[in-house]
Amino acid sequence: AVWFYNILRNRRFERVAQLYLGRIMAANGRWVSSTNSDGGTSRSYRVSIVYRVRIQDGREFEGNVTHTRGDLANGGLPMPGSPIAVMVIDADNMRVL
């Protein structure tokens, strides 16, 4: 049933969301280790971004997002103030592109 909810949510973003240019407030990265069901371990580089976006009516929303980004492990994290594209429906429904 989760997959069905995700399909509906994606369709809602396609129909209703507006695209805005926000700004990165903070970014950090860290290595995370995890153990799989076979007992093996793996490491991944997780990047967390705090961002702020202002919509047409002047309201500002702040959000955060974390993704695995191994390509940024050797440096290259975005600097505060860097632009970021955000799809916004409302304060509870934002998606970073």
Backbone as CSV, one residue per row, in Angstrom:
resi,resn,N_x,N_y,N_z,CA_x,CA_y,CA_z,C_x,C_y,C_z
1,ALA,0.820,-1.198,0.000,0.000,0.000,0.000,0.864,1.263,0.000
2,VAL,2.102,1.156,0.481,2.992,2.321,0.498,3.305,2.782,-0.917
3,TRP,3.527,1.854,-1.824,3.842,2.221,-3.209,2.699,2.996,-3.835
4,PHE,1.444,2.623,-3.498,0.290,3.314,-4.053,0.235,4.760,-3.537
5,TYR,0.489,4.934,-2.248,0.529,6.283,-1.670,1.600,7.121,-2.364
6,ASN,2.772,6.538,-2.622,3.857,7.270,-3.291,3.461,7.686,-4.705
7,ILE,2.754,6.831,-5.415,2.286,7.185,-6.763,1.335,8.374,-6.692
8,LEU,0.379,8.330,-5.764,-0.570,9.436,-5.612,0.131,10.723,-5.229
9,ARG,1.104,10.633,-4.329,1.848,11.816,-3.893,2.640,12.412,-5.067
10,ASN,3.286,11.564,-5.844,4.035,12.048,-7.010,3.117,12.735,-8.010
11,ARG,1.954,12.169,-8.246,0.999,12.788,-9.173,0.529,14.139,-8.652
12,ARG,0.337,14.243,-7.325,-0.072,15.521,-6.745,1.011,16.573,-6.967
13,PHE,2.273,16.206,-6.768,3.363,17.147,-7.022,3.369,17.590,-8.477
14,GLU,3.140,16.662,-9.402,3.124,17.002,-10.819,2.008,17.990,-11.157
15,ARG,0.847,17.838,-10.525,-0.305,18.682,-10.824,-0.298,20.023,-10.096
16,VAL,0.109,20.042,-8.819,-0.142,21.189,-7.953,1.108,21.998,-7.599
17,ALA,2.241,21.348,-7.468,3.432,22.026,-6.946,3.935,23.122,-7.879
18,GLN,4.499,24.139,-7.277,5.154,25.222,-7.996,6.655,25.101,-7.771
19,LEU,7.437,25.447,-8.761,8.889,25.381,-8.662,9.429,26.737,-8.226
20,TYR,10.265,26.730,-7.178,10.870,27.951,-6.658,12.364,27.756,-6.501
21,LEU,13.066,28.868,-6.511,14.491,28.859,-6.253,14.695,29.279,-4.805
22,GLY,15.264,28.378,-4.008,15.546,28.652,-2.609,17.031,28.837,-2.392
23,ARG,17.427,28.916,-1.130,18.832,29.072,-0.760,19.210,28.034,0.281
24,ILE,20.409,27.514,0.158,20.940,26.581,1.146,21.393,27.376,2.360
25,MET,20.929,26.946,3.531,21.307,27.596,4.778,22.515,26.899,5.411
26,ALA,22.559,25.569,5.291,23.661,24.786,5.861,23.738,23.449,5.135
27,ALA,24.936,22.903,5.071,25.145,21.590,4.455,26.245,20.870,5.224
28,ASN,26.030,19.589,5.462,27.096,18.789,6.070,27.009,17.366,5.554
29,GLY,28.119,16.687,5.624,28.190,15.313,5.160,28.871,14.436,6.187
30,ARG,28.517,13.155,6.180,29.118,12.221,7.120,29.061,10.802,6.553
31,TRP,30.017,9.994,6.934,30.024,8.588,6.559,29.115,7.829,7.518
32,VAL,28.296,6.928,6.968,27.381,6.117,7.762,27.634,4.663,7.427
33,SER,27.790,3.842,8.470,27.975,2.405,8.278,26.669,1.689,8.578
34,SER,26.392,0.656,7.809,25.191,-0.140,8.048,25.528,-1.617,7.850
35,THR,24.732,-2.463,8.497,24.914,-3.909,8.405,23.723,-4.494,7.667
36,ASN,24.007,-5.341,6.679,22.904,-5.960,5.936,22.476,-7.262,6.604
37,SER,21.467,-7.920,6.053,20.921,-9.140,6.659,21.914,-10.294,6.668
38,ASP,22.925,-10.255,5.806,23.941,-11.317,5.771,25.077,-11.050,6.745
39,GLY,25.030,-9.951,7.463,26.079,-9.617,8.417,27.192,-8.776,7.822
40,GLY,27.123,-8.490,6.538,28.127,-7.639,5.906,27.864,-6.175,6.224
41,THR,28.900,-5.378,6.121,28.735,-3.945,6.389,29.043,-3.141,5.131
42,SER,28.454,-1.989,5.070,28.737,-1.080,3.970,28.766,0.336,4.530
43,ARG,29.431,1.209,3.793,29.507,2.615,4.187,28.957,3.463,3.060
44,SER,28.282,4.523,3.454,27.776,5.472,2.457,27.958,6.881,3.016
45,TYR,28.092,7.820,2.102,28.278,9.216,2.483,26.927,9.904,2.393
46,ARG,26.427,10.385,3.538,25.118,11.016,3.623,25.285,12.528,3.743
47,VAL,24.607,13.252,2.870,24.664,14.716,2.860,23.316,15.256,3.332
48,SER,23.369,16.143,4.317,22.167,16.789,4.837,22.203,18.269,4.479
49,ILE,21.086,18.771,3.989,20.958,20.165,3.561,19.795,20.803,4.322
50,VAL,20.022,21.986,4.862,18.947,22.817,5.396,18.758,23.942,4.388
51,TYR,17.519,24.170,3.965,17.260,25.167,2.941,16.080,26.046,3.340
52,ARG,15.987,27.181,2.683,14.874,28.109,2.880,14.388,28.554,1.520
53,VAL,13.066,28.636,1.384,12.473,29.060,0.124,11.341,30.044,0.422
54,ARG,11.253,31.100,-0.384,10.180,32.097,-0.264,9.251,31.926,-1.461
55,ILE,7.948,31.794,-1.169,6.984,31.623,-2.246,6.394,32.975,-2.634
56,GLN,5.545,32.965,-3.670,5.035,34.208,-4.264,4.365,35.143,-3.275
57,ASP,3.628,34.614,-2.301,2.911,35.488,-1.371,3.798,36.013,-0.247
58,GLY,5.105,35.718,-0.316,6.056,36.239,0.657,6.346,35.331,1.833
59,ARG,5.572,34.260,1.988,5.845,33.330,3.087,7.153,32.590,2.826
60,GLU,7.888,32.335,3.909,9.125,31.568,3.811,8.938,30.225,4.496
61,PHE,9.463,29.203,3.850,9.448,27.867,4.413,10.885,27.399,4.552
62,GLU,11.148,26.658,5.612,12.463,26.060,5.801,12.277,24.552,5.873
63,GLY,13.195,23.845,5.274,13.122,22.395,5.282,14.514,21.800,5.307
64,ASN,14.560,20.483,5.406,15.845,19.793,5.338,15.652,18.487,4.600
65,VAL,16.726,18.035,4.023,16.704,16.819,3.227,18.059,16.133,3.379
66,THR,18.055,14.803,3.389,19.279,14.016,3.479,19.257,12.956,2.389
67,HIS,20.357,12.858,1.639,20.484,11.863,0.585,21.891,11.279,0.598
68,THR,22.021,10.087,0.050,23.333,9.474,-0.145,23.970,10.109,-1.363
69,ARG,25.160,10.674,-1.183,25.861,11.348,-2.282,27.358,11.042,-2.187
70,GLY,27.736,9.877,-2.630,29.136,9.477,-2.612,30.039,10.391,-3.421
71,ASP,29.478,11.059,-4.441,30.278,11.954,-5.274,30.742,13.187,-4.516
72,LEU,30.145,13.474,-3.358,30.542,14.644,-2.573,31.441,14.285,-1.388
73,ALA,31.832,13.017,-1.279,32.620,12.563,-0.134,33.999,13.206,-0.064
74,ASN,34.579,13.571,-1.192,35.920,14.163,-1.203,35.879,15.680,-1.255
75,GLY,34.799,16.253,-0.790,34.658,17.707,-0.802,33.633,18.122,-1.833
76,GLY,33.337,19.385,-1.856,32.386,19.887,-2.820,30.981,20.066,-2.282
77,LEU,30.827,20.048,-0.945,29.502,20.323,-0.394,29.088,21.739,-0.769
78,PRO,27.817,21.948,-1.049,27.374,23.300,-1.404,27.558,24.264,-0.238
79,MET,27.867,25.486,-0.558,28.097,26.520,0.452,26.770,27.174,0.835
80,PRO,26.663,27.656,2.083,25.475,28.436,2.445,25.290,29.595,1.466
81,GLY,24.048,29.815,1.080,23.730,30.851,0.103,23.607,30.328,-1.310
82,SER,24.077,29.107,-1.552,23.960,28.514,-2.889,22.495,28.293,-3.234
83,PRO,22.137,28.416,-4.509,20.732,28.195,-4.910,20.367,26.717,-4.870
84,ILE,19.069,26.467,-4.671,18.546,25.108,-4.675,17.117,25.157,-5.225
85,ALA,16.768,24.226,-6.087,15.428,24.175,-6.677,14.516,23.357,-5.768
86,VAL,13.333,23.920,-5.465,12.399,23.276,-4.547,10.995,23.312,-5.149
87,MET,10.350,22.165,-5.195,8.943,22.107,-5.581,8.121,22.234,-4.304
88,VAL,7.152,23.177,-4.300,6.393,23.472,-3.086,4.896,23.350,-3.347
89,ILE,4.236,22.578,-2.495,2.777,22.572,-2.437,2.357,23.426,-1.239
90,ASP,2.943,23.123,-0.070,2.713,23.874,1.155,3.856,23.561,2.108
91,ALA,3.778,24.056,3.348,4.874,23.888,4.301,5.185,22.433,4.603
92,ASP,4.198,21.556,4.466,4.395,20.154,4.764,4.725,19.311,3.547
93,ASN,4.687,19.912,2.382,4.913,19.174,1.143,5.858,19.938,0.234
94,MET,7.151,19.692,0.456,8.202,20.307,-0.357,9.118,19.191,-0.832
95,ARG,9.671,19.384,-2.011,10.577,18.374,-2.583,11.741,19.097,-3.247
96,VAL,12.942,18.762,-2.802,14.160,19.327,-3.392,14.478,18.539,-4.653
97,LEU,14.830,19.269,-5.705,15.191,18.607,-6.964,16.690,18.454,-7.076
